[in-house]
Amino acid sequence: MKAGIRAWAVRCIVVIGLLGLNACAMVGGSHVNTNDYVSQRRADVIVAGRPSDRTVQSLNVVALTPDGCRREFAACTDTVAHAAGLTDEQRLSALAELWLGRALRAERSQSGAMMDDATLDAFLQSARYAYAYLFYTARSPTERTFELRQVQVTWFYNLAVQRAMSRFFLELPHLDPRWTQATLAGWSMLRSQSDVRLPGGTHLPAELIPAANLRFEGLRNIYRRDGFGSNFVAVAPAEAADAEVPWREPDYVPITGALEFEGSTLDAVLATRQVRLLVRDPYHDNTVTVGGRVVPLGANFTAPYGVWLARSGFASQSIRSLLGREGGIKTPRILLMQPYDPDRLTVVMLHGLASSPEAWINVANEVMGDEKLRRNYQVWEVYYPTNLPVAVNLANIRKALDATLQHYDPSGQARASNNMVLIGHSMGGVIARLLVSSSGDQLWSLFPERANLSARKRQRLHQRLAPYLQFTPMPQVTRAVFLAAPHRGTPYAQHRLARWVGNLIRLPVAVLKEMAEIGNLLESDDSGEARPLYMPNSIDNLRDNDPFIVAAANLPISPQVHYHTIVGVYKSKGALQDSSDGVVPYESAHLDGADSELAIPSWHSVQETPAAIVELRRILRLQLATLQQAK
């Protein structure tokens, strides 16, 4: 039966063929699952290594194929550029992809060697055709907002710009610093327009890292802003840090690059071989003007932060600092997470014991990733040696913050210098609370002086002790958040392991010398040899019976400061007041009068939990709303 049907079909085809009829022409159809449909729609020379369906369709219109174009590239692109039957959008988008494919194939064949001129030319050709499609066809970019083709062409442009900028960056050191125009791969490159500021006032980074090539472990989210241009991390030239100043500007900053081709008409753009590089700071710019149009500027805000942390060496350095060993830090540093901006509010973050800015990995990233917070805040992270007693670190950090504010805003009138927010974790939370508290005369009893001290010794003693025992709230701060902070100390500091670590800690010679001199001043002139003054280290200082912690626990917080607490609850099944985060008891972390308190199921490192980060974002938004209402 089946054999008979097949024989009949063959005879039918032969007869119809002899008669010249088209009755056997058929279109077949089949179902495609959603994943395959989406993959097919999105596939292009970047994603799949082959031309997109839209480019293949354009080639079909002019009787070309992708394989034929690969073999006879010049003839293919000439045909696409001039043959009838294609609209400008079809023609230009296909040429952008064909040239990009050629450039990528050539780049792969060079096996890591520096890009040659022919490959650079192909990337620039691709960028120019994409640029012409975006800005010099009949329809504007906004009229194609929902079209996948425009998204693809933007990707072609951005990738071509990334590769061209990387090659151009390698050429810059060979140019005269006064250059205004340079010839490269047959193209005339005009001097770049840039508003990027690197530390030290330099405009040329030591390294330029494409952000798209970076992947990070430990960061929960990567925050980008979709838009025009290629994203990079600019690495500032290595310079010896000035030990005399506490502030450190960021060595890793985000930049976005774009290429603008000369010409005011489509024909002029397609004929030009003159191009200008635009370099923008995405923290400062939300848009860029190209082709006579204002378009959203792309950005990657996480990449510089991730590179900084990956190269910092904080993990080992923080332990050396705790133990007082060589290679640790000895004085506080104020690390700016972005170039100083007088118009953004300042968030100051203070880490805890044996820690570093790595304690804020995801917190800082989430703040910089939130568009509203990013527009309104800048982050400063305080990095300090955690072997020192709280009183010493408090005085040194206050001095460092005051010096940094004075350096960037001598008048104190900038938005950045007012309504600051302090965020402190663990011991950093204790220090943050004292930065907004008044000591009055309540701490002087910690150093009882002899009644028969000479007036001269008494005056010198007060001068030496005042920075540690007498302080007032920072007037610039109006909100603070304390996370798992042992305001009343912790019994954990007296456990065997803590005591063992405490015995390994070395205090700096300068601090020991100062304490010895203070000990001498505490003794009267006729008392004979002075007794050495006991100097606790940071772990000693966090005991719940430490004299300083006990005396400072109830110092009044400034009435102008709104404050919040976030506490961890670790494996607790009882009442909140009886709980602990495994290190700090709730009763030590709790503060009466707080605007809010949030208890989160967490170990002591509560600041890294998603719930704590959500709460911090809420509080920072609350600060903005409060300031807006006060206007």
N, C-alpha and C positions, 0 to 999 in steps of 0.2 A: 504493500500500500504506500509506504513512505517513499520507496524507490520510484514508484510510478509518478508520484507528485513531483519529486525532484526532476525526473526526466521531462515532465510537462513544462516545468518552470524554465529549464534550459532551452527547450524548443521555443518557448514564448520569447525569451530574451533574444534568441538568434533571429527570429522573424521580425521582431520590433526593430532590432538593429539594422536589418536589411532594408526595412521600410523607412529608416531615418526618423523614427518616432522617439519621443522622450517619455513615454509612459512609465519607464522603469526608474526615473529619477525620484529618489525618496529622501526624506529627512528623518533620521532616527532620534529618539528622545529617551532619556533615562532620568531617574531621580538622583540627586546629589545630596548627601547629608550636610547639615549646617556647617560643621567644621570644615569640610572640604570646600564648600561655597565661600566661606570667609577667607580661607587660606588662598584660594584661587584669586579672589578679588584683591587681596592685599599683596600678593606675590609681585615682586619687581626685581630689578637688577641688584638692589641692596639686600632685600630679604631672601630671595631665592636664587640669586645669581643669574637670572634670565630676565629678558624684557617683560614688562607687564602686559596684561591682555590689551590694554588701551594702545600701547605702542605697537603690538603685533597687528591689531586691527588697522592702525594707520599705515603700517607697512603693506598689508594686504590691499589696501585701496590703491596703492601705487605699484602693485605687482612685485613686491619685495618680500623676502623672508628673513628672519633673524640669522639663520646660518649664512645666507647669501651676504647679508650686511657685514657679518664677521669676516668673511673672506675678501670682500670688495668694499671696504669701509668708506673710502673716499667717494666712490661712485654712488654708494647707498645714501650717504648723507647729502650729497649734491642733489640726488633725485628727490629726497624728502624735502629739501629746502626749496625746490623750484617747481615740482610737479603740481599740476592742477588736481583738484579733488579733495584737498585737505584744508581745513580752516587754520587760521594762525595758531589757535590754541592746540589743535592736534599736531601741527607741524613742529611748533616750538617745544612742546612737552616731550614728543618723541625724540627730537634731537638732543634734548637735555639728558634723556635716559641713555641714548645710544653713546653719546660722548662719555658719560659717566661709566658705563660698562667698559668701554675701551680703556679708560684711565685705570679702573680697578684691576682689569686683567694685566695691564702693563705693570702696575704696582706689585702685584703678586709675583710676577716673573723676575722682579729685581731682588727678591730674597733679602729684604731688610737693608739694602744699600740705599744711599740717599736718592731721592726721587730725581730722575733725569728731566731734562727740559721738555721732551716730547710728552711725558706723562703729566707734568705740570700744565702744559698747554691744553691737554685733554680735559683736565679738571676745570681750568678756566673757561674753556669752551662750554662745558656742561653748565657751569654757574651762569654764564652769560645767557644761554638759551632759557634757563629756568627763570632768571631775572626778567628777561623780555616777556616770557609767558605771564609772570606774576603782575607786571606793572605796565606793559605796553601793548596789550591786546584790547579788543573792544570792551570786554567786560572787566570790571574792577575786581580786586580780590574779595571784597565784601559780597559781590553778586555770586561768587562761587563758594561761599562759606561752607555749604553742606556737601560739597563735591569731594569725593575721595581723590580724584585726579589732582586737585590743587594741593591736598595734603602730601601726595606722593611727590609732586614737583618741588614742594618746599623741602622735603627730605633730600631730594637730589641736590638742591641748592646748598643746603646746610652742610651736607657731607663734602661736596666739592669745595666749599669755603674752608672747611676744617683742614682738608688736605693741602690746599693752596697756602693757607696761613702757616701751617707747620713748616712747609718748605721755605716760605718767605722769611719766617723767623730765623731759620738757619743762615740766611743771607745777610741779615741786618748787621751782625758784628763786622762784616767786611765793607760796609758802606761808611762814607764820611759822615760823622755825626750831624753835619749841617745839610745832609742830602734833602732834596725836595722831590726828586724824580729818579727812578732807577729802572733799567731795562732788564727784564728777566723772561727767558723763554719766548722772546719776541714780543712781550707785552711791556707796556710802559706803566710802571707802578708809581702812583702818586703818593706822597708822604701821608701817612695815616692821620686821621682825626681821632683823638682819644681824650676821654675824660677820666681815665683810670689813674689812680694815684697809688704808687707803691711806697713802702717805707724808705726814708732817706731822700725822697723827692725824685728818685730815678723813674724813668718811663720805660726802660727796657728790662724785662724780666730775665732771670738767669735760666729759666726753664719754662716751657709752655706745654702743658699736659692736656690733651683732648679729654674733656669730661666724659664723653660717651664711651671711652675705653676703660673707664675705672669701675671696679666692683669692690664693695667693702663688706667685711664681716664685723658684726657688733653694732652696726647702725640699723635701727629698726625700719627706718623709712629713708628713701632718697627723694628730696624735694626739688622739683624742677618747675619751671614755668614754660609752657609751650609757647613758641613764637618764632620769630625770624632771627636767623643768625646761628652761628656755631659756638658752643660753650667750651670754655677752657678754664684751667687753673693756672694762674700766673704765679710763678715762684720768684720771690724777690731775691736779689743777689745776697749772698751770705756776707754779713758784716759783723764785726765784733760788737757785742752788746755793750752799751754804756753802763757800767756798773753803778754809776752815780745816779741814774734815774730808774725809778721802779716800773715805768710803763713800757710795754712792748707792743708795737703795732703788728698787725698780722703779716706774716711772711707768705701766706697763701691766700690769694684773693680771686674771686670769680670775675671772669671777663667774658664778653660776648663779642664775636667778630662778624662783620658782614662785608661784602664786596659791592661797591657801587660802580656801575659801568657808565662811562661818559656817553652823553647823548640825550636829546629830549624827544626823539621820535623812535619808532620801532626800527626803521631803516638805519638810523644813526647808531643805535645801540648794537645792532647786528654787524655794523661795519667797523666799530671801534675796537682798538686793541689797547685802550687806556682804561685803567681801573684804579679806584681808590679804596684803601682799606679803612673801614670804620671800626673802632674799638670802643666798647662801652662798658661802664660799670653797672651791672644790673641791679645793685642795691640803690643806685641813684636814678637809673633810667628804667621806666616801664615800657617806653616806646622808642622807636628809632625812625628817622625820616629817610627814606630811600625811594628813588624813582619818583620823587615829588609827592609821596604818600606817607602818612604816619601809620606805622604798623606795630603790633605788639613785639617787644623784644624778648627773645628766649633767654632762659637762664638755668643754671644748675647751682643751687645754693648749698647743697650738701657736699659736693665734691671737694672744695677747698678745705672744709672742716675735716672731712675724712682723711685727706692726704696729710694734713697737719697732725692729726692724732696718730696716724700710722707711722709717721716719721719722728714723733716727739721723744720717744724713749721714756715717757712719764712713768711707766710701770716700775722699772728698776730704779729710776731716779727718786721716786717718792719713798721707796724703802731706804735708800741711802740717806735721804733727808731725815727720815724718822730716826735712824740710828746715829745720825751725825757723822756719817762717813764721807770720805772724799768722793766728789761727784754729785753730792746732793746740793740743794740750794740753801743759802744761809739767811736770805732776806726775802720779804714778799715781793712778788711781781704782779702787776696788773696787766693781764693779757687781753688785748682788744680782739674780739672775734671778727671785726670788720673795720675798715678805715673809719676813724672818728667822724661822727656826723653831729653837728651842734643841734640839729632839728629833731633828733630821735631821743626819746626817753632812755635812760640807762638802767639796765638790770645788772646787778652785781651778784655773782655766785661765789660762795665760799665752801670748799670741800671739807671733809672731815679728817680724822686721824689716819695716818699712814696712807693718805690718798693724794689725789692730784686733780687737774681738770678732767681727767678721764671719768671721774665720778659723774660728770654732767653730760656724758656722750649723747644720750638721747634727749635729755632735757633741752640742752642748747639747740640741738638740731630741730626739735619740734617747735621751739620758739621762732627760729629762723625760717622754718618751713611754713608757718602759718602766715598767710598773706597779710592779714590785718596787723598781727603782732610785728611782722617784719617791717611793715611801713612805719611803725610807731616806736619800735624799740631797737636798741643795740645792746649786745651782751659783752660785759667785762667779766672775766674769770680771775679770781684771786688765787694765786699759787703761792703757798707759803710753807716754810719748814715746820712740820708737825711735831718735832721733838721739843720745841720750846713751850714753856708754861703759857696758859691762856692770857695772863696779864701782859706778858712780853709780846706775844703775837698780836694782841689787841692794839697795843700802842704802835707797833710797827706797821700793821695793816692800816690803821687810821692815818698814820703819817704818809703812807704810800698812796692812799686814796686822795688825801688832801693835795699832795704834790701833783698827782695826775690831773685832777680837776683844775688846779691852778695853771698847769701847763697848757691844757687845751682851751680853757675858758677863764682867763684871768679876771674878767669882770664878774663872772658868776651869773650872768644873765641868760645864758643859752638854755634852751629847753632841756638839753642833756644834763645840765647841772642842777636841775630842780625836779622834785617829785620822783626821785630815784627809788628803785625797789631792791631790797636786799633779800637774797634767798640763800639760806645756810643749811647744810646737812651735818648732823652729828656735832662734833666739836666746832665746825664752822657755823652751826646754828647758835651755839653758845656765844661765839664771838659776834655774830650778827646781832644778837639781842643786846649785847653790851655796847655795840656801836650806836644803838638808839636809846640807851639808858643813861641815867644820871647817877653818878656815884656819891655826890655830895662829900661828906666827911666820913662815910660809913666804913671805908676800907682802911683808914689809917690805923685802926687798932690791930691790924695784922702785923705791924712793925712797931711794937712798943719801944719808945725811946727812954733812955734813962733821964731822971729828973735833973741830974747835974751836968747835962751836956752844955758845952759852951754855946753862946749865941751863934758863933760862926759855924760850928758843926751842925747846929740845929737848922740853920738856913740852908747849908749845903745838902743836908739830908732831905729836906723837903724838896729841893730842886731836883735831886736825883730820883726820888720816889714818885713825884707828882705825875709823870707820864704813865705810871702803872696803876696808881691808886686814885687818881682824880681825873674824871673825864665827863664830858657832856655829850648829848646826842648829836649825831651828824645832822645839821640843819637841812641838808639837801634831801634827806630820806623821808618819805611819807608813807611807805608801806613796806612790810617785811613778812617773810614766810620762813618758819622754822620747821625743819623736817627731822624727826627722830633725834632731837637735840637734848642732851642730858643737862638741862639747866640746873638740876640739883645733884648732878653727878650720877654715878652708877656703881653698884657693888661689883660689877663685872671687872672694874679696874683693880680690884683687890684679889682677884682669883689668881691661882698659881701661875697659869700661863701668862697672864697680863703682867704679873710681877717679874716673871722671867724675862719677858721682852723689855720691860722697863729697865731692868738691870743692864741690858745691852746698849741702852741709849746713851750717847755722849752729847753733852751740851757744848756749844761753841766756846772756845777759849775766851772770846771777848765778853760773852755773857757771864761766865764764871768769874772773870776779872772784875766785872762791874759789881757782881754780887759781893765779892770780897771787899771791894771798896765801900759798899753800902754797909757791910758788916762792921767795918772799922768805924764808920761814922756813927753807928748805933751805940758804940761803947764810949763811956765818958773818958775824959783825958786822964783821970787818975785811977782807972780801973785795971791798968796793966795790959797784958796781951789780949787782943781782941779774939773772941771766939768766932770760928767760921760760921757764916750764915747758911742755913740749909736751903738749897735751891731745888724745888721739885721739878721733874720733867713733865711732859704733857700727860703721860699715863697716870703718874702720881696725882696730877692736878685734877683729873677727872673722877677721883674717888668721891663717893657720896659724903665722906667726912672730911674732905680736904678743906682747910680753913678758908681759902680764897673762894672756892665754889659755894661753901655755906654762906659766907658773907655777901657774895654777889647775887645769890639766888633771887632775892626779893628787891633788887634795885628797881626803881620805877622806870617804866618805859615812857618815852616822850608822848604827851597827849596828842601830838600832831601825827603820830604814826599809827596807821591801821595795821594790825598784825594777825597772822593766821598760823595755825599749827597743823601739821600732818604727822600722824604717828603710825607706826607699824604694830600689828598684833600678830605674834608668832605662836601658833599652836596653843591658843588660849581657848578654854571652854568655860571660863568663869566670867565674872563681871569685868567691864572694861578697866575700871580703876585698879584691878589686881593683875592686869596683863603686862606684857613686855614685848619688845620686838626681838628678843633674844639677847640684847645687849643693854638697851636702855629701858627702864621701867616706865610704864605709862605715867605714873605720878611725877616722874622727873621731866618728862617731855611735855606734860600738860601745862598750860598757862591760863590763869584766870584772866578774863577780860578780852580774850581773843575774839576777833570778828567772826571766825569760823574755826572749827576743828574737824578734821576728817581722819577716821581710823580705817586703815587699809590692811587686809590680811597680807602680811609681808614680814620678811626678815628685816634686819636693821637697814639694809640698802633700799629703803622704801622709795627713794627719789627716782629710781629706775623703773618703777612699776607704771604700766599704762594709766592706772587710776590716778596716781600722783601727778603724772604729766598733764592729764585732763584737768585736774584741779588747779595746777599752776597756770594753765592757759586761761581757765575761768577767772582766776585772781588777777592776772595781767589785763584781761579784758575789763574786769571790774574797775581797775585803776584808771583805764582810759575813760570809762563811762563816768566815773566820779569826777575826773578832771573836766570832762566836757560839761557836766552839770554845774560845775563851779564857775564856769565862764560867765 
